[in-house]
């Protein structure tokens, strides 16, 4: 009996780790800016944050904008029995681009960051094409 996971599900599992990296990077930077007490509070009063914290927050939200589509497509491809080499390529492309995207955004690197975001979107479109095709 073959118990290996389809690549799409393996990448999905690792994407949860990546999601936590995005969340913790932002959270740690915010804590560094305003202290543990403020970060643990309801934060009803907004305090200023560093450029880095602002960038990490925007990167996190950017990740969350495409993450549901990635999850849906990864699961859809496997559940429907349409997992294929194209689905694998799309999933890996999305994942690697999202890894590269975080430090690019954190360091404020323009253009290349946008290009990497476009590569991640291409990964999702490849998965979508594999799912619908």
N, C-alpha and C positions, 0 to 999 in steps of 0.2 A: 504494500500500500504506500503510495506516494503522499507524504505529509508536508511537502514543501508548499509554501504560500505562493500564490501568484505575485509577480513583481508589484502590481498595482497595490495589493494589500500590504506588502512589505514596506513600500514607500509610504503608504497611508499610516502605518504604525510609526515610522520614523518622523513623519510630519507632525505627529503629536509632540514628539520631543522638540522639534523645531518650534512649534507653537509655544511651548514652555520657555524656550530660549528667548523668543521675542518678548513674552510677558515679563520674564524675570529681568531681562536687560533693562526694560523700561522701569520696572518697579525698583530695581537697585539704584538706578540713576536718580529717580525721584526721591528715594530715601536719602541719598547722598546730598541732594539739594536742600531738602526741608526737614530732615530728621525722621526717625522712626515713629515718634509720637504723631506727627502730622500725617504721615503716610498710612498709619494704622487707623486714623480717625475717619470720620465721614467726609472730611475735606469740604465742609460746607463753604468755607472761605477759601477762595482760590489764591494760592501763593505763586509768586514767579518761579519759573524753573529755568535751568540752564539751556543753552542751545542744544546740547547733546540730549538732554531729557526730552525736549520738544521733538527732536528728530526721531528718537527712539519710540515715542508715542505715535508719531505719524507713520513710522514704519510698521508698527504693530497694527494700526488700523488698516493700513494698506494690505498687510498680510491677511487680515480678517475679511477684507472685501472679496478676495478670490478664493479663500479657503473653503467655503461651503460648496462652491462649484467643483473644486478638486475632489473633495470628499464624495460628493454625489456621483461624479464620473468614475472615480476609482471603484466605489461600491457597485455602481450600475454595470460597469464593464465585467466585473467578476460574477455578480449575481445573474446577469443575463447570459453568461457563458461566452461573452465577446472579448474576454481578455486576449490580447494579441501582442505581437511585437510592437505595433504602432501605439497601443495603449501604454505599454511599458516605456517606450521612448518618450511619449508625452509626459508621463508621470515623473520620470527621472529628470527630464528637462525642467519641468515646473519646480521640482524639489531642489535641484542644484542651483537654479536661478534664485530661488528664495533664500538659500544659504548665502549666496554672494550679495544679495540685495541689502541685507541688514548692515554689514559694515560700510557698504557704499553710502547708505543713507546716514548712518551715524557720523561718518566723516565728512558729510556734506559734499559728496562728489557728484556734480551734475552730469547730465548727458549719458555717461556710462551707466549710471543708476537707472535712467529711463530706458536705455537699451536692454539692460538686464531684466527690468520689469516686462518689457515687450517679449523677451525670450520666455519668461514664465507664462505669459498669456498665450504664446504660440504652443507651449506644452499643453495648456488646457484645451486649446482649439484642436490639437492633434487628438487628444483624448475624446473630445466631442465628435470629431469626424469618425473616429473608430467606433464610437458608440452608436451614432446615427447611421453610419455607412453599412 
